[in-house]
Amino acid sequence: MNVSMSDIKVSVCIISFNQQNYIRQCLDGVFSQKTNFEYEVIIRDDCSTDNTYLTIMEYIDTLDEEKKKNIKITVLDGTKNIGANNNFIETFKTSVGQWLAICEGDDYWCDQGKLQKQYDYAISHSDCSLVVHPALISENNVIRKTSWACMNKTINQLSDVIRAKGQFSPTGSYFFKREILNVLPLWFSTAPVGDYYMEIFATSLGSCHTIPDAMSVYRINSTGSWSDLLKKDRNGQRIINTYLSQLEYLDKLAEIFPSCVDDITIKRSHAQYAAAMGYLANGDYTNFRILMDKSDTNGWYDNMHSIFYYLRNSRALSMLMFRFKPAIKSAVMWGRRVFNN
């Protein structure tokens, strides 16, 4: 390796867990980057039970010798399973770059100029602490475009990130200051939705800027992914547990950012709505109504949120609406495609 540690500008942090079917494409996207600066790659597999780790090592062994000389590659010990948030923290601690870029093992970068574009943008905007971009969606090997909250504005403040509907920007787009290590709270390691809090604390160091190019691909329903786990969550218990936990951590967030309490209240209403849907899937109308009562907000998650809120006092109508919710959403999406063409 011919790279001096002091010359490394960007550290690429990759984590994986049981992603043997996808990890090669993830690594391809990272090692194909074309930059005029030095970058390193840090990988930690979280004690996968499949062949993900073996695939990573085989990939590195067969990597072009020139790349091995010019890119510092570190594979951390992953013999203990520590969870995604701690996994990222371990890679961050090992990094030496001024900027960190991340990618999970089932996602991948699709633009060889991604790192260069983000680095150039970041160093030319002194207030910027996080640079993101849209991602394409890959579902059952079909690639499609989608909207992300980060696309609404070029420059986003903390309130924009906190109150966003769903995920503000794709995880594989994150490019932020290494100083995030100084501001991530200890409780981050057990937070239920780690990428959400990474976005927030990275933005708190300055502001979040969006490059409009879609430079990564976000897989949904990939084996073991969050979307795959939710798909298999027939009785809604995983949704319930996740979003009840999210409510606790949003309270912790409010203690750190009291000036953003109104934005956090809106995000709480989204979590209450999500947990309420889990209870309805479980046939628990009582807890559904309790949470829906609390989810009144001036920032509905979507039209369904407002509909369920106004139907909450009728068990029959709430259950009927829940039964036909997938068909209604499909019809709405079909209508949007038709009328937007």
C-alpha positions in Angstrom: 0.0 0.0 0.0 1.6 3.2 -1.2 -0.8 5.6 0.4 0.3 7.8 3.3 -2.3 8.0 6.1 -2.1 11.8 6.1 -3.1 11.9 2.4 -6.4 10.1 2.9 -9.3 12.5 2.5 -12.2 10.1 2.6 -12.9 6.9 4.5 -15.5 4.6 3.0 -17.2 2.5 5.7 -19.0 -0.7 4.7 -21.0 -2.9 7.0 -22.6 -6.2 6.1 -24.6 -9.0 7.7 -25.8 -12.1 5.8 -25.5 -10.4 2.4 -23.5 -12.8 0.4 -25.8 -12.4 -2.6 -25.2 -8.6 -2.8 -21.8 -7.8 -1.3 -19.8 -8.1 -4.5 -21.9 -5.5 -6.2 -21.5 -3.3 -3.2 -17.7 -3.7 -3.3 -17.6 -3.2 -7.1 -19.3 0.2 -6.7 -16.8 1.3 -4.0 -13.6 0.1 -5.7 -14.6 1.5 -9.1 -14.6 5.1 -7.8 -12.4 7.5 -9.8 -11.0 10.3 -7.6 -8.1 12.8 -7.6 -7.6 12.2 -3.9 -6.8 9.2 -1.8 -9.5 7.2 0.0 -9.5 4.2 2.2 -12.0 1.4 2.5 -13.0 0.0 5.9 -15.2 -3.1 6.1 -16.8 -4.9 9.0 -19.0 -7.9 8.6 -21.1 -8.5 11.7 -20.5 -12.2 12.2 -22.7 -13.3 9.3 -24.0 -16.9 9.3 -23.7 -17.2 5.6 -20.6 -16.7 3.3 -20.6 -12.9 3.3 -17.2 -12.6 5.1 -15.6 -15.3 2.9 -16.9 -13.5 -0.2 -15.4 -10.2 1.0 -12.0 -11.8 1.6 -12.1 -13.6 -1.8 -13.0 -10.3 -3.5 -10.1 -8.5 -1.9 -7.7 -11.3 -2.7 -8.6 -11.1 -6.4 -8.6 -7.3 -6.5 -6.4 -5.6 -9.1 -2.9 -5.2 -7.6 -2.8 -1.5 -8.6 -5.9 -0.9 -6.4 -4.4 -2.8 -3.5 -1.4 -0.5 -3.7 -3.3 2.8 -4.0 -6.3 2.1 -1.7 -5.8 1.4 2.0 -8.1 -1.6 2.8 -9.0 -2.6 6.3 -11.2 -5.6 7.2 -12.1 -5.4 10.9 -12.6 -8.4 13.2 -16.3 -9.3 13.0 -16.3 -12.5 15.0 -18.8 -10.9 17.5 -22.3 -9.8 16.4 -22.7 -6.2 17.7 -25.6 -4.8 15.6 -25.7 -2.3 12.7 -25.2 0.9 14.7 -22.2 -0.4 16.7 -20.9 -1.9 13.4 -20.8 1.5 11.8 -19.2 3.1 15.0 -16.4 0.6 14.8 -15.6 1.5 11.2 -15.9 5.2 12.1 -13.4 4.8 14.9 -10.9 3.1 12.6 -11.2 5.9 9.9 -8.6 8.5 9.3 -10.3 10.5 6.5 -11.8 14.0 7.1 -15.0 12.8 5.5 -16.9 9.5 5.9 -18.9 7.8 3.2 -21.0 4.8 4.0 -22.6 1.9 2.3 -24.4 -1.2 3.6 -23.7 -4.6 2.0 -27.0 -5.0 0.2 -26.9 -1.5 -1.5 -24.4 -0.3 -4.1 -23.0 2.8 -5.8 -23.8 3.2 -9.5 -21.8 6.3 -10.4 -18.0 6.1 -10.5 -17.8 9.8 -9.8 -19.9 9.7 -6.7 -17.1 10.3 -4.1 -15.4 13.0 -6.3 -18.7 14.9 -6.7 -19.5 14.8 -3.0 -16.0 15.7 -1.9 -15.7 18.6 -4.4 -19.1 19.9 -3.2 -18.3 19.5 0.5 -15.0 21.4 0.4 -16.5 24.2 -1.6 -19.4 24.8 0.9 -18.0 25.7 4.3 -21.3 25.3 6.0 -21.9 21.8 4.7 -21.5 18.9 7.1 -23.5 16.2 5.2 -23.8 15.7 1.5 -26.6 13.4 0.2 -28.2 12.4 -3.1 -31.2 10.4 -4.3 -31.0 6.7 -4.9 -32.7 4.4 -7.4 -34.8 1.5 -6.0 -34.0 -2.1 -6.8 -36.9 -4.5 -6.2 -36.8 -8.0 -7.6 -33.9 -7.0 -10.0 -36.1 -4.2 -11.4 -34.6 -0.7 -11.1 -36.9 2.3 -10.7 -36.8 6.0 -9.7 -38.4 7.2 -6.5 -38.8 10.4 -4.5 -36.8 11.2 -1.4 -37.4 14.0 1.1 -33.9 15.3 0.5 -34.8 16.2 -3.1 -37.2 19.0 -2.0 -34.4 21.5 -1.4 -30.7 21.9 -2.1 -29.8 23.1 1.4 -31.5 21.5 4.3 -31.4 22.5 8.0 -31.8 20.3 11.0 -35.6 20.7 11.2 -36.0 19.5 7.6 -34.2 16.3 8.4 -35.9 15.6 11.7 -39.5 16.0 10.5 -39.1 14.3 7.1 -41.7 11.8 6.1 -40.0 8.4 6.1 -36.3 8.3 5.5 -34.8 11.7 4.5 -32.1 10.4 2.2 -30.8 6.9 1.3 -28.2 5.5 3.6 -25.8 4.8 0.8 -25.7 8.5 -0.1 -24.3 9.7 3.3 -21.1 11.7 3.1 -20.4 13.5 6.3 -17.7 15.0 8.5 -15.7 12.6 10.7 -16.6 14.9 13.6 -19.9 13.0 13.9 -18.0 10.8 16.3 -17.9 13.7 18.7 -21.6 14.3 18.7 -23.2 10.9 18.4 -24.7 10.2 21.9 -24.0 6.9 23.7 -27.6 5.8 23.2 -27.1 5.8 19.4 -25.7 2.2 19.7 -29.2 0.9 20.6 -31.4 3.3 18.6 -34.0 1.4 16.5 -33.4 3.4 13.3 -29.7 4.2 13.2 -29.5 5.9 9.8 -32.2 8.5 10.9 -30.0 9.6 13.8 -26.8 9.6 11.7 -28.6 12.1 9.3 -29.6 14.3 12.3 -26.3 14.4 14.1 -24.3 14.9 10.9 -26.5 17.8 9.9 -26.2 19.3 13.4 -22.5 20.0 12.6 -23.6 22.4 9.9 -26.2 21.8 7.2 -27.2 19.0 4.8 -26.8 19.6 1.1 -28.3 17.6 -1.7 -26.7 16.8 -5.1 -29.6 15.9 -7.5 -27.9 13.0 -9.2 -29.0 9.5 -8.3 -25.7 7.8 -7.6 -26.6 4.7 -5.6 -29.1 1.9 -5.6 -31.2 1.0 -2.6 -32.5 -2.5 -2.5 -35.9 -3.3 -1.0 -37.0 -6.8 0.0 -33.5 -8.1 -0.2 -32.9 -11.1 2.1 -32.6 -10.0 5.7 -33.2 -6.3 4.9 -35.6 -4.1 7.0 -38.2 -4.2 4.2 -37.9 -8.0 3.9 -38.4 -8.4 7.7 -41.4 -6.1 7.6 -42.9 -8.1 4.7 -42.7 -11.3 6.9 -44.1 -9.5 9.9 -47.6 -10.9 9.5 -48.9 -9.9 12.9 -47.3 -6.5 13.1 -45.2 -7.2 16.2 -41.9 -6.1 14.7 -43.5 -2.8 13.6 -45.0 -2.3 17.1 -41.7 -3.0 18.9 -39.6 -0.8 16.5 -41.8 2.2 16.6 -42.6 2.1 20.3 -38.9 2.1 20.8 -38.5 4.9 18.3 -40.9 7.0 20.5 -38.5 6.6 23.5 -35.5 7.6 21.4 -37.3 10.6 20.0 -37.8 11.8 23.6 -34.0 11.5 24.1 -33.5 13.5 20.9 -35.8 16.3 22.2 -33.5 16.6 25.2 -30.5 17.3 23.0 -32.3 19.5 20.5 -35.1 21.4 22.5 -35.4 24.0 19.8 -36.6 21.3 17.4 -39.3 20.0 19.7 -42.1 20.9 17.2 -40.4 18.9 14.5 -39.8 16.0 16.8 -43.5 16.1 17.7 -44.4 15.6 14.0 -41.9 12.7 13.8 -43.5 11.2 16.9 -46.9 11.3 15.3 -45.5 9.3 12.3 -44.1 6.7 14.7 -47.4 6.5 16.6 -49.2 6.0 13.3 -46.8 3.2 12.3 -47.1 1.4 15.7 -50.9 1.8 15.5 -50.9 0.0 12.1 -49.0 -2.8 13.7 -51.6 -3.1 16.5 -54.4 -3.1 13.9 -52.5 -5.9 12.0 -52.4 -7.8 15.3 -56.2 -7.3 15.8 -55.6 -5.0 18.9 -58.1 -2.3 18.3 -57.7 -0.8 21.8 -54.0 0.0 21.5 -54.6 1.1 17.8 -57.1 3.8 19.0 -54.9 4.9 21.9 -51.9 5.6 19.6 -54.1 7.1 16.8 -55.6 9.5 19.4 -52.0 10.7 20.1 -51.0 11.0 16.5 -53.0 14.1 15.7 -50.6 16.5 13.9 -50.2 19.3 11.4 -47.9 17.1 9.4 -49.7 13.8 8.5 -47.4 11.1 7.3 -49.7 10.5 4.3 -53.4 10.6 3.4 -53.9 7.2 5.0 -52.7 8.6 8.3 -55.4 11.3 8.3 -58.0 8.8 7.2 -57.2 6.4 9.9 -57.2 9.2 12.4 -60.7 10.3 11.5 -62.0 6.6 11.5 -60.2 5.7 14.7 -63.4 5.6 16.8 -65.0 3.0 14.6 -63.6 -0.5 15.0 -65.5 -1.8 12.0 -64.4 1.0 9.6 -60.8 1.0 10.8 -60.5 -2.8 10.3 -62.2 -2.5 6.9 -59.9 0.3 5.8 -56.9 -1.6 7.0 -58.0 -4.6 4.9 -58.2 -2.6 1.7 -55.2 -0.3 2.4 -52.8 -2.2 0.1 -55.3 -2.1 -2.8 -56.0 1.6 -2.3 -52.3 2.5 -2.2 -51.7 0.4 -5.3 -54.5 2.2 -7.1 -53.2 5.6 -6.1 -49.7 4.8 -7.3 -51.1 3.5 -10.6 -53.1 6.7 -11.0 -50.0 8.8 -10.4 -48.0 6.9 -13.0 -50.8 7.3 -15.6 -51.4 11.0 -15.0 -47.7 11.8 -14.7 -46.9 10.3 -18.1 
